[in-house]
Amino acid sequence: MTRGREPIPIAKLLRDLLVRRGIGGSVPLQSVTDAFRQVAGERLAKRVRVVALKGGEVTLEADSAALAYELKSFAGKKLLADMKRQRGAEFVTSLKFRAGAVSDGSG
């Protein structure tokens, strides 16, 4: 006798659980982006954007090499500590900075 339910693959169950816990899917990237904007402030957030999340490492792209160097050398540890205190970004373990093209969304 069947109950009318198909078995659910364990991979799907785990993926769904991770997404609900804020660890899988695109939810963590958005959470980290929100956390960064919160701690960075409006002025810095216009010049730096979150571009990747791999494991606990967040890659941030600054609008200039000088700013990327300044963040890495002088502000990175504080940014990381402040981000880890934000809901949805507690799992962040490191920040990686690079220079690139940053758009403020108005162009």
C-alpha positions, 0 to 999 in steps of 0.5 A: 500500500502506498501513501501517495508521497514520493520520497524526497531526495536527501540533497533537496532536504538539506538544501532547503534546510540550509536556505531556511537557516540562511546558509544556502541559496542566494539568501546569504549573499543578500544578507551579507550585502545588507550587513555590509551596507549597514556597517559601511554607511551610505558613502562607503556603500556607494563606492564598494559592493559585495560581489561574491561569497564563498564559504565564509569569505566575502569578496568586496569590490571597490571603485579604485585600487587605492580604496581597496588597499585602504580597506584591506590595510586599515579598515578590514578588521573593523568591517569584518567584526562589525559585519559579524555582529549583523544578523545574517552575516554571523558566518562571515570569516574573512573579507577580500578586497579588490578594485573594479567597476562599481555602479551606484545603480543610477546609470 
